[in-house]
Amino acid sequence: MDFEHETINSNKDISVKFQYFKDNGSEISKHWHRSLEIIYLITGKLEVNINGVDYSLNENDIIVINTLEIHSTICKYGNTAIVLQVPYQFCENYIDNISTTKFICNPTITDEKKILSINNLKEILFSFYNIYNKKELGYILKINSLIFNLLFILVNKLSIKDKKFDTNKSDKYLSRLDLIIEHVENHYSEYITLNSAAHELYLSPEYFSRFFKKYIGTTFLKYLNNIRLEHAYIELVNTDTNISQIIERNGFTNYKTFMKLFRAKYNCSPNEKRKQIRNNNN
C-alpha cells in the first residue's frame, strides 16, 4: 500500500467524485491518480505527504493534490473531511495547458490574497456538501456551477505554470511503477525478494533496484516492510484480531522485526496504539 495507482470513479449523478469521510484511524499509503484532489478537513488532524513533503492538516485546513502527484495520508486519532476529486479529462476539457499547470494550496500559505481565495474554496465545498445532501430539484445544475467556480479560483488565484511539472512526461515512469506496485500489493503477505519481484516483471535485479530507489526513494525491502506494516496497522485499529495473527498474515516472519518497525514508525507498541484509538473514539 505504498505507491499504488488509484482509479477514480465519479459519482453516478455528477461529473466528479465527492465524499464526506468519517475516519476512526487509518493510513493510506503512497499512491497516484490522474484526478485533481482536494481535501478539506472539518475536524481532527491529518498528516499528508505529497512528493516527499509533509503537511500537517488541522481543523479547517485544506490541501490540493495535483494530478499524478504521489501522496499518502495518516489519520492517527480520527477526523472528518470533505474530499473532492475532479477527473483529469474534465479539467483538460476546460483548462488550457493543464499538463503544465500546478495548483498551490496547502496550510503553509501565508499570502493574504491567497488565503482569501482558499477561504472561498472552503465555502464552495460546504455549499457543495449541503446541496448534494439535500438533492433538491435542479441540484445538479447548482453542483456544476460550484465545480466551475472552484476551478476558476484555482486557475486564476492559486496556480503556476511549470514546464517541469508535465503530467504527460510523468506517465511513462508511473506506468512502470504501477506494474511494480501492483505486483507487491497482490503478494505482500507472501515471501518476496528483490530478485523474485524483478523476475516477475521481466527486469534485471540491478535495473529494478536502481529504478525503484530513484523513483520511490527507498530500498525495495524497506518499501515492502512498510506496505506490510500499513496493512497490519489498518487491521490493528479496526479489528480485535490477535496481534500475533495480524503479524503472520501480513507477511512478517519475525515478531521482533515487526515490533521494532512498528515502534519506530508510530512511537508506541501495537497494544498502546490500539488503546489510543479506542480511547479517542470513546
C-alpha positions in Angstrom: 0.0 0.0 0.0 2.9 2.3 -0.6 2.8 3.8 -4.1 -0.1 2.4 -6.0 -2.2 3.7 -8.8 -5.8 4.6 -7.8 -8.6 4.7 -10.3 -11.1 7.5 -9.5 -14.7 6.8 -10.4 -17.1 9.8 -10.4 -20.4 9.8 -8.5 -23.1 8.4 -10.8 -25.1 11.6 -10.9 -22.3 14.2 -11.2 -19.1 14.5 -13.1 -16.8 14.4 -10.1 -16.2 12.2 -7.1 -17.4 13.8 -3.9 -17.3 12.2 -0.4 -17.7 13.1 3.2 -15.4 10.9 5.3 -15.5 10.0 8.9 -12.3 8.2 9.7 -11.6 6.5 13.0 -7.9 6.0 12.2 -6.3 4.8 9.0 -3.2 5.0 6.8 -3.5 5.4 3.1 -0.1 4.6 1.6 1.6 6.4 -1.3 -0.4 6.3 -4.5 -1.2 8.4 -7.5 -4.0 9.1 -9.9 -4.8 11.5 -12.7 -7.6 13.3 -10.9 -7.2 16.6 -9.1 -7.9 16.0 -5.4 -8.9 18.5 -2.7 -9.1 17.5 1.0 -10.9 19.8 3.4 -10.5 18.8 7.0 -13.6 19.5 9.1 -12.5 18.1 12.4 -9.4 16.3 13.8 -6.0 16.1 12.3 -4.5 14.5 9.1 -0.9 14.1 8.0 -0.4 14.3 4.2 2.8 13.6 2.3 3.0 14.9 -1.3 6.1 14.1 -3.3 8.1 13.6 -0.1 6.9 16.9 1.5 4.9 16.5 4.8 1.9 18.7 5.6 0.0 18.6 8.9 -3.7 19.5 8.5 -5.7 20.7 11.4 -9.4 21.5 11.7 -10.5 23.9 8.8 -7.3 23.3 6.8 -7.4 22.5 3.0 -4.9 21.0 0.6 -4.9 20.4 -3.1 -3.1 17.4 -4.6 -2.3 17.8 -8.3 -2.7 15.1 -10.9 -0.1 12.4 -10.8 1.4 13.7 -7.5 2.5 10.8 -5.3 0.8 11.2 -2.0 -0.2 9.4 1.3 -2.2 10.2 4.4 -2.2 9.2 8.0 -5.1 9.7 10.3 -3.9 8.8 13.8 -6.8 9.7 16.1 -9.8 10.2 13.9 -11.2 13.0 11.7 -14.0 14.1 9.4 -13.2 15.5 5.9 -14.7 16.6 2.6 -12.9 15.1 -0.3 -13.4 16.2 -3.9 -11.7 14.5 -6.9 -12.1 16.1 -10.3 -11.2 13.7 -13.2 -8.2 14.8 -15.4 -10.3 14.6 -18.6 -12.8 17.1 -17.1 -10.0 19.5 -16.2 -8.4 19.0 -19.7 -11.7 20.0 -21.4 -11.9 23.4 -19.7 -8.4 24.4 -18.5 -5.7 25.4 -21.1 -2.3 23.7 -20.7 -3.5 21.6 -17.8 -0.5 19.3 -18.2 1.9 22.1 -17.1 -0.5 23.8 -14.6 0.2 23.2 -10.9 -2.1 24.3 -8.2 -0.6 25.6 -4.9 -3.0 25.3 -2.0 -1.8 24.0 1.4 -1.7 25.0 5.1 1.7 26.7 4.8 0.4 29.5 2.6 0.6 33.0 4.3 -0.2 35.4 1.5 -3.4 37.2 2.5 -4.8 37.3 -1.0 -4.3 33.6 -1.5 -5.8 32.9 1.9 -9.0 34.8 0.8 -9.1 32.6 -2.3 -8.6 29.5 -0.1 -11.5 30.6 2.1 -13.6 30.9 -1.0 -12.8 27.3 -1.8 -13.9 26.2 1.6 -17.2 28.0 1.2 -17.8 26.3 -2.1 -17.1 22.9 -0.6 -19.5 23.5 2.2 -22.2 24.6 -0.2 -21.4 21.5 -2.3 -21.9 19.3 0.7 -25.2 20.8 1.7 -26.7 20.9 -1.8 -25.6 17.4 -2.6 -27.0 16.0 0.6 -30.4 17.6 0.0 -30.6 16.9 -3.7 -33.4 19.3 -4.3 -34.9 19.8 -7.8 -32.2 21.1 -10.1 -29.4 20.3 -7.7 -27.1 19.0 -10.5 -27.2 22.5 -12.1 -26.0 24.1 -8.9 -23.4 21.4 -8.4 -21.9 22.0 -11.8 -21.8 25.8 -11.2 -19.9 25.2 -8.0 -17.4 22.9 -9.7 -16.6 25.5 -12.4 -16.5 28.3 -9.8 -14.0 26.2 -7.8 -11.8 25.5 -10.8 -11.9 29.2 -11.8 -10.5 30.2 -8.4 -7.8 27.6 -8.6 -6.7 28.6 -12.1 -6.8 32.3 -11.6 -5.6 32.7 -8.0 -3.8 29.5 -6.9 -1.9 28.2 -10.0 1.5 28.4 -11.5 2.8 27.3 -14.9 5.7 25.0 -14.6 7.2 23.0 -17.5 9.0 20.7 -15.1 5.6 19.7 -13.8 4.5 18.0 -17.0 2.0 15.2 -16.4 2.4 13.8 -19.9 6.1 13.1 -19.2 5.4 11.6 -15.8 3.0 9.0 -17.2 5.9 6.9 -18.7 7.6 6.3 -15.3 4.4 6.0 -13.4 3.1 3.3 -15.7 6.2 1.2 -14.9 5.8 1.9 -11.2 2.2 0.8 -11.5 3.3 -2.7 -12.6 5.8 -2.9 -9.7 3.3 -1.7 -7.1 0.5 -3.9 -8.3 2.7 -7.0 -8.0 3.8 -6.1 -4.5 0.3 -5.2 -3.4 -1.0 -8.5 -4.6 1.7 -10.6 -2.9 2.9 -8.6 0.1 1.7 -11.3 2.5 3.9 -13.9 0.7 7.6 -14.5 0.6 9.0 -11.8 -1.8 12.6 -10.8 -2.5 14.0 -8.1 -4.8 15.2 -10.8 -7.2 11.8 -12.6 -7.3 9.9 -9.3 -7.9 12.3 -8.3 -10.6 11.9 -11.6 -12.3 8.1 -11.4 -12.2 8.3 -8.1 -14.0 11.0 -9.2 -16.6 13.6 -6.8 -15.2 17.1 -7.4 -14.1 17.6 -7.2 -10.3 20.2 -4.4 -10.8 17.9 -2.3 -13.0 14.9 -3.0 -10.8 16.9 -1.9 -7.7 18.1 1.4 -9.3 14.8 2.3 -10.8 13.0 1.5 -7.5 15.3 3.6 -5.4 15.3 6.5 -7.9 11.6 6.9 -8.2 10.3 5.7 -4.8 13.1 7.0 -2.7 13.8 3.9 -0.6 15.0 0.3 -1.0 12.7 -2.4 -2.0 12.9 -4.2 1.3 12.1 -1.1 3.3 9.2 -0.4 0.9 7.9 -4.0 1.3 8.1 -3.9 5.1 6.3 -0.6 5.1 3.4 -2.0 3.0 3.1 -4.9 5.4 3.2 -2.6 8.3 0.5 -0.3 7.0 -1.8 -3.3 6.3 -1.2 -4.5 9.8 -1.9 -1.1 11.2 -5.3 -0.9 9.5 -6.2 -4.4 10.8 -4.9 -3.4 14.3 -7.1 -0.3 14.7 -10.2 -1.6 13.1 -10.5 -5.2 14.4 -9.9 -7.1 17.7 -7.7 -9.7 15.9 -4.9 -11.1 18.0 -1.6 -9.2 17.2 0.3 -12.4 16.5 -2.2 -13.3 13.9 -2.1 -9.8 12.4 1.7 -10.1 12.1 1.7 -13.5 10.5 -1.0 -12.8 7.8 0.6 -9.5 6.8 3.8 -11.1 5.6 6.1 -10.7 8.7 8.0 -13.8 9.7 9.8 -12.3 12.6 7.9 -10.9 15.7 10.8 -8.8 16.9 11.3 -7.2 13.5 7.6 -6.2 13.3 7.7 -4.7 16.9 10.8 -2.8 16.1 9.4 -1.4 12.8 6.1 -0.6 14.4 7.6 1.3 17.3 9.9 3.2 15.0 7.0 4.4 12.9 4.3 5.0 15.4 6.3 5.7 18.6 4.4 3.1 20.6 3.6 -0.6 20.7 0.7 -2.2 18.8 -1.2 -2.6 22.1 -0.7 1.0 23.0 -1.8 2.2 19.6 -5.0 0.1 19.8 -5.8 1.6 23.2 -5.1 5.2 21.9 -7.6 4.7 19.1 -10.3 3.2 21.4 -9.9 5.9 24.0 -10.1 8.6 21.3 -13.3 7.1 19.9 -14.8 6.9 23.3 
